Amino acid sequence: MENKGTKTVVIVGAGFYGSVMAERFANELGWRVLLLEKRSHVGGNCWSCPDPDTGVEVHTYGPHIFHTSHEQGWKYLNRFTSFNDYRHTVWATRKGKVYPLPFGLAAINLLLGRRLSPAEAQVWVAAEVAKEGIDKPRNLEEKALSLVGRPLYEAFVKEYTEKHWGVKATELPAYIITRLPVRYTYGVGYYNDRWQGIPVAGYGALFWNMLRHPNIEIRLNTDYFDVRGALPAHDLLVYSGPIDQFFDYRHGRLGWRSVRFEKLLPGVADFQGTSVMNECDGDVPYTRTHEFKHFTPERTFERTVVFREYSYAPRPGDDVYYPVRNDADLAIRAKYKAESEQVPHVVFGGRLGAYAYLDMENTVSTALEKFEVLKQDVVCG
């Protein structure tokens, strides 16, 4: 990285935001790229690799299904991988019975032990919502009740949500739930997006294909905060780590939830018959059970591998997953946002850098859009 006259960008974090930026700066602008990643692999939380015991492609940090209705991001990623035809379904266990999610005719009728028609189910949901009489929800519980009523909320939302966030639903802000879609059909597909799938060769291969460019230097097992005082000269820094850490927590720490996974080898070919099972009972300590073999139905395996997912409050130094974004958090985040505008040669992005709940499609799209803005700045001087 010593060619004088070529600009350099340092990128912190090799998840989707950082990797898309690295690929674009190298291929589109010909910049030198130094990509720093504190883990031993690229890909961030989206990383997947073959399980050494079974050969199943395991999503190390939980399931990631790429889905989008935006052609730009879909076409972009198809430069680096092909996707299989997997269509995501989610099932939920509640008091010993199994239901399909999101809420639809099957879940409603199984819960009620009836056979409501679409019109009858709509009337039933509307009546349950009306019983609550909530016009201005003050918290997550009231928001959910105002959307789907008490039976669906208490069966599938309340205890699961409280396990996930670690507090009572009445203590969570209403905006965590923007909507709870109810489908008045028997369709069980989880997403409505036009394009869905899992990379055929796994997410690991996708990222390595994306980052295969002579201008990109990748330094794994490298924490930006350990080396930031010794970085080479650079024209731009793209930072996708926690924004509060970048500013040394001077306005306080932002709230996050983390997850950990317990690996099980049940010794059978198929454990639960589906990829994801939500555990809706509060006395079950884990939130979801994942069986990754079902993400690749085009492949066969003699044995399966299962992950149980547990939610917890992270300690300093732990990896973080979900921004809490309560009122106190958003006030702190506003201060960091103001600080970020005072460092014009640093770009903050991704879920951690933006302190926002972004799925993969959102992250890819925002990275591509931000790159186009930065490119115009370069071209226009």
Summary of the structure (lengths in Angstrom):
residues: 381
radius of gyration: 22.3
end to end distance: 23.0
largest distance: 73.4
contacts: 1183
relative contact order: 0.20
helix: 37%
strand: 20%
